[in-house]
Amino acid sequence: QVQLVESGGGLVQAGGSLRLSCAASGRTFTNYRMGWFRQAPGKEREFVASISWGDSSTSYADSVTGRFTISRDNAKNTMYLQMNSLKPEDTATYYCAAKPPSSAKYNYWGQGTQVTVSS
């Protein structure tokens, strides 16, 4: 069974840091693009960052560029999102997702982990 499980969320003050983890199981996700998305109450789910499997090419939303860093450890089937200089507007449920190389969309999603940034 394919499963993605996020962890590392919590409550942090503005300016602080958190590191999210996404553990994958059921398959190796070889050649998959892995991504982080987030959704705040009353807002649409938005893209945060993504990373390729082979060359670790990364992409970031403008709102997090320079503050967040995405990485992955293929041997451990784990992806990370290091979040620094957190702002209250970063408050959201963060989701891990995986996109097969043959798919135009992310097909696999985790249940999400809550990140709350206080002012």
C-alpha positions in Angstrom: 0.0 0.0 0.0 1.3 3.4 -1.0 1.5 5.8 2.0 2.9 9.2 2.7 3.1 10.4 6.3 4.0 13.9 7.4 5.5 14.8 10.7 7.2 17.7 12.4 4.4 20.3 12.5 3.6 22.3 15.6 3.3 25.7 17.2 6.1 28.2 16.7 6.6 31.9 17.2 7.2 34.2 14.3 10.9 34.1 13.2 11.3 30.6 14.4 12.0 27.4 12.5 10.4 24.0 11.9 11.5 20.9 9.9 8.8 18.8 8.3 9.4 15.2 7.3 7.5 13.1 4.8 8.1 9.3 5.1 7.1 7.2 2.1 6.3 3.6 2.0 4.8 1.0 -0.4 7.2 1.9 -3.2 10.5 3.6 -3.7 9.1 6.6 -5.6 12.0 6.3 -8.1 11.8 9.1 -10.7 8.8 10.7 -8.9 8.7 14.4 -8.3 8.0 15.1 -4.6 6.3 18.2 -3.4 5.0 20.1 -0.4 1.6 21.9 -0.5 -0.3 23.8 2.1 -3.8 24.9 2.8 -5.1 27.5 5.3 -8.7 27.7 6.4 -10.9 29.3 3.8 -8.2 29.3 1.2 -7.3 27.0 -1.7 -4.4 24.5 -1.5 -1.2 26.1 -2.8 2.1 24.9 -4.0 5.0 25.4 -1.6 8.0 23.5 -3.0 9.0 20.5 -5.1 12.1 18.4 -5.8 13.0 15.9 -8.5 14.3 12.4 -7.8 17.4 12.2 -10.0 19.2 15.6 -10.0 17.4 17.1 -6.9 16.2 20.0 -9.0 14.0 22.2 -6.8 11.3 24.7 -7.3 9.7 27.1 -4.7 6.7 29.4 -4.4 7.7 33.1 -4.4 6.2 33.4 -0.9 8.7 31.0 0.6 11.8 31.5 -1.6 14.9 32.2 0.6 13.2 30.9 3.8 12.3 27.3 3.0 14.5 24.5 1.8 13.3 21.2 0.3 15.4 18.1 0.3 15.1 14.4 0.0 17.0 11.3 1.1 16.1 8.6 -1.5 17.8 5.8 0.5 15.5 6.6 3.4 12.5 7.3 1.3 12.1 10.5 3.1 11.6 14.1 2.1 12.1 17.2 4.2 11.1 20.8 4.3 13.2 23.1 6.4 11.2 26.2 7.3 13.1 29.3 8.6 12.0 32.8 9.4 8.4 31.7 9.8 5.6 34.2 9.5 2.0 34.1 10.7 0.9 33.8 7.1 2.7 30.4 6.9 0.1 29.0 9.2 -1.6 26.1 7.4 -1.9 22.4 7.1 1.1 21.1 5.1 0.8 18.1 2.8 3.4 15.9 1.2 2.6 14.7 -2.3 4.2 12.5 -5.0 3.9 12.8 -8.8 4.6 9.8 -11.0 6.8 10.5 -14.0 4.0 9.4 -16.3 1.4 11.5 -14.6 0.4 15.2 -15.1 -0.7 15.5 -11.5 0.3 14.5 -8.0 -1.4 11.2 -7.4 -0.4 10.4 -3.8 -1.0 12.6 -0.8 -0.4 12.4 2.9 -2.9 13.3 5.6 -1.2 16.6 6.5 0.6 18.1 9.5 -0.5 21.4 11.1 1.9 24.3 11.3 0.8 27.3 13.4 2.9 30.4 13.6 2.1 32.9 16.3 2.8 36.6 16.1 
